[in-house]
Amino acid sequence: MTGGIRPRSYFNPIGTKLPAYVVRVTHIAGDYANPWHDVIDDRAGVIKYWGDAKHSERAKTTDDFPGNRCLKAIYDELLIGRRQTLPPILHFSRPSSGKLVFNGLCVLEAMELSWFEGKGRPIRNYRYGLSILDEEYVDVDWLPNRKAGGARTSLSHIRTYILPLLGERALSELTLSKLQAFITEVGKRVNRRKTTENVHITLSSTGVS
């Protein structure tokens, strides 16, 4: 895996074009010549890293690079106060070839224009500030459900298998015994094991375990 910013498409009913989640990989200096230097401060819970702009013979601007374009869209949502739409950022570092270290689940908090030097040329780029969330364990089952295809599948599960049994009741209204019976009954309505597992993942993403 190489470094960079990797967004995944997002099914978002309110119409924004943000990614479902972002994977960021920071190379640790030593395995190749790195013109920019990210800062990972575990104690402070902060990560500072550069965008993906680089010298371009075609005179590309800072916003023409896909990673910067993606994160700028996220930051624009932050500026207008729509924190509920912000995608999670999973940050990894790459200390050596073939090895990745997970640094935490993060959210974008800051963005500024700055300069660094690459191959003897000044390059204008964004520098981003991340906050590392206080989460010791990250359950990745919810990530596929944030993607466009996963969200559509989840909606199909809700309409086909969950709502017909649940009716007008809210899941939060069910007692523990009734909730267990409800989950068992959902499993009986599904005739394929894989589909049953996916329906249970959909239930888990609503807070049911």
C-alpha positions as CSV (number, residue, x, y, z in Angstrom):
1,M,0.0,0.0,0.0
2,T,1.3,3.4,-0.9
3,G,0.7,6.7,1.0
4,G,-2.0,9.2,0.2
5,I,-5.6,10.0,0.8
6,R,-8.2,7.4,-0.2
7,P,-11.9,8.4,-0.1
8,R,-14.8,6.0,-0.6
9,S,-18.1,7.0,-2.2
10,Y,-20.9,7.8,0.2
11,F,-24.7,7.3,0.0
12,N,-25.9,10.5,1.6
13,P,-29.7,11.2,1.6
14,I,-29.2,14.9,2.3
15,G,-27.3,15.4,-1.0
16,T,-23.8,16.2,0.0
17,K,-21.0,14.6,-2.1
18,L,-18.7,13.7,0.8
19,P,-16.9,10.3,1.0
20,A,-18.2,7.5,3.2
21,Y,-14.8,7.5,5.0
22,V,-11.2,8.4,4.3
23,V,-8.1,6.3,4.7
24,R,-4.9,8.3,5.2
25,V,-1.4,6.6,5.1
26,T,1.6,8.4,6.3
27,H,5.1,7.2,5.3
28,I,7.6,7.2,8.0
29,A,10.9,8.8,6.8
30,G,13.5,6.3,5.9
31,D,11.9,4.0,3.4
32,Y,11.9,6.6,0.6
33,A,12.6,10.3,0.0
34,N,9.7,12.2,1.5
35,P,9.5,15.9,0.8
36,W,6.8,16.6,3.4
37,H,6.7,15.5,7.0
38,D,3.5,14.6,8.8
39,V,3.4,14.9,12.6
40,I,1.7,12.2,14.7
41,D,1.3,13.3,18.3
42,D,-0.3,10.4,20.2
43,R,-0.2,12.1,23.6
44,A,-1.9,15.3,22.4
45,G,-4.3,13.3,20.2
46,V,-3.4,15.4,17.1
47,I,-2.1,14.6,13.6
48,K,-0.8,17.2,11.2
49,Y,-0.3,16.1,7.7
50,W,0.1,17.4,4.2
51,G,-2.3,17.0,1.3
52,D,-1.4,15.3,-2.0
53,A,-0.3,18.3,-4.1
54,K,3.0,17.9,-5.9
55,H,5.0,19.7,-8.6
56,S,3.1,19.4,-11.9
57,E,4.3,20.3,-15.4
58,R,0.7,21.0,-16.3
59,A,0.5,23.8,-13.7
60,K,-2.2,22.1,-11.6
61,T,-3.4,24.1,-8.7
62,T,-3.6,22.9,-5.1
63,D,-7.3,22.1,-5.4
64,D,-6.8,20.1,-8.6
65,F,-5.4,17.1,-6.7
66,P,-8.1,14.6,-5.8
67,G,-7.1,14.1,-2.1
68,N,-7.1,17.9,-1.5
69,R,-10.4,18.3,-3.3
70,C,-12.0,15.6,-1.2
71,L,-10.7,17.0,2.2
72,K,-11.5,20.6,1.2
73,A,-15.1,19.5,0.6
74,I,-15.1,17.9,4.1
75,Y,-13.7,21.1,5.6
76,D,-16.3,23.3,3.9
77,E,-19.0,21.1,5.6
78,L,-17.2,21.7,8.9
79,L,-17.2,25.5,8.4
80,I,-21.0,25.6,7.9
81,G,-21.6,23.6,11.0
82,R,-22.7,20.3,9.5
83,R,-20.6,18.0,11.7
84,Q,-23.1,15.2,11.5
85,T,-22.2,14.7,7.8
86,L,-18.4,14.6,8.3
87,P,-16.9,11.2,7.4
88,P,-14.5,9.3,9.7
89,I,-10.8,9.3,8.8
90,L,-8.8,6.2,9.5
91,H,-5.1,7.1,9.9
92,F,-2.3,4.7,9.4
93,S,1.5,5.0,9.3
94,R,3.8,2.9,7.2
95,P,7.1,2.4,9.1
96,S,8.5,0.0,6.5
97,S,7.5,-1.8,3.3
98,G,4.5,-4.1,3.9
99,K,3.8,-2.9,7.5
100,L,1.0,-0.6,8.6
101,V,0.3,0.8,12.0
102,F,-3.2,2.0,12.8
103,N,-3.0,5.4,14.6
104,G,-6.7,5.9,15.3
105,L,-10.1,7.0,14.2
106,C,-9.9,10.8,13.5
107,V,-12.0,13.8,12.4
108,L,-10.8,16.8,10.4
109,E,-10.6,19.9,12.5
110,A,-8.3,22.4,10.7
111,M,-6.9,23.2,7.2
112,E,-4.4,25.8,6.1
113,L,-2.4,26.7,3.0
114,S,1.3,26.4,3.3
115,W,4.5,25.6,1.3
116,F,7.0,22.8,1.2
117,E,9.9,22.1,-1.1
118,G,9.8,19.1,-3.5
119,K,12.7,18.3,-5.9
120,G,14.1,21.8,-5.3
121,R,10.8,23.5,-6.2
122,P,8.4,25.3,-3.9
123,I,5.0,23.7,-3.8
124,R,1.8,25.2,-2.4
125,N,-0.2,22.6,-0.5
126,Y,-2.8,22.2,2.3
127,R,-1.8,21.1,5.7
128,Y,-4.6,19.4,7.7
129,G,-5.2,19.0,11.4
130,L,-6.8,15.9,12.7
131,S,-8.1,15.1,16.2
132,I,-7.7,11.4,17.2
133,L,-10.9,10.3,18.8
134,D,-10.8,8.5,22.2
135,E,-11.8,5.1,20.8
136,E,-9.7,2.1,21.8
137,Y,-11.6,-0.3,19.5
138,V,-13.1,0.5,16.1
139,D,-15.7,-1.9,14.8
140,V,-15.3,-1.7,11.0
141,D,-18.7,-3.5,10.2
142,W,-20.3,-0.1,9.9
143,L,-17.9,1.2,7.2
144,P,-19.5,-0.8,4.3
145,N,-22.9,0.5,5.3
146,R,-21.6,4.1,4.8
147,K,-20.7,3.3,1.2
148,A,-23.3,3.9,-1.5
149,G,-23.9,0.2,-2.2
150,G,-23.9,-0.7,1.4
151,A,-26.4,2.0,2.4
152,R,-28.8,1.0,-0.4
153,T,-28.5,-2.7,0.8
154,S,-29.2,-1.6,4.4
155,L,-32.3,0.3,3.3
156,S,-33.5,-2.8,1.4
157,H,-33.0,-4.9,4.5
158,I,-34.9,-2.5,6.6
159,R,-37.9,-2.4,4.2
160,T,-38.0,-6.1,3.4
161,Y,-37.1,-7.9,6.7
162,I,-37.1,-5.4,9.6
163,L,-40.1,-3.0,9.2
164,P,-42.7,-5.8,8.5
165,L,-41.9,-7.4,11.9
166,L,-41.2,-4.2,13.8
167,G,-44.3,-2.3,12.7
168,E,-44.8,1.0,14.5
169,R,-42.6,0.0,17.4
170,A,-39.2,1.5,18.0
171,L,-36.3,-0.9,18.7
172,S,-35.6,1.1,21.8
173,E,-39.0,0.2,23.2
174,L,-38.4,-3.6,23.1
175,T,-37.4,-5.4,26.3
176,L,-34.3,-7.6,26.2
177,S,-36.4,-10.8,25.8
178,K,-38.5,-9.3,23.1
179,L,-35.5,-7.9,21.3
180,Q,-33.9,-11.4,21.3
181,A,-37.1,-12.9,19.9
182,F,-37.3,-10.2,17.3
183,I,-33.7,-10.9,16.1
184,T,-34.5,-14.6,16.0
185,E,-37.7,-14.0,13.9
186,V,-35.8,-11.8,11.5
187,G,-33.3,-14.7,10.9
188,K,-36.2,-17.1,10.2
189,R,-37.6,-14.8,7.4
190,V,-34.3,-14.8,5.5
191,N,-33.5,-18.0,3.6
192,R,-29.8,-17.4,2.9
193,R,-27.1,-17.5,5.5
194,K,-25.1,-14.6,4.0
195,T,-28.2,-12.4,3.7
196,T,-29.0,-13.2,7.4
197,E,-25.5,-12.1,8.4
198,N,-25.9,-8.9,6.4
199,V,-29.3,-8.1,8.0
200,H,-27.8,-8.6,11.4
201,I,-25.0,-6.2,10.5
202,T,-27.7,-3.7,9.5
203,L,-29.3,-4.2,12.9
204,S,-26.0,-3.7,14.6
205,S,-25.4,-0.4,12.8
206,T,-28.7,0.8,14.4
207,G,-27.3,0.1,17.9
208,V,-28.7,-3.5,18.2
209,S,-26.1,-6.1,19.2
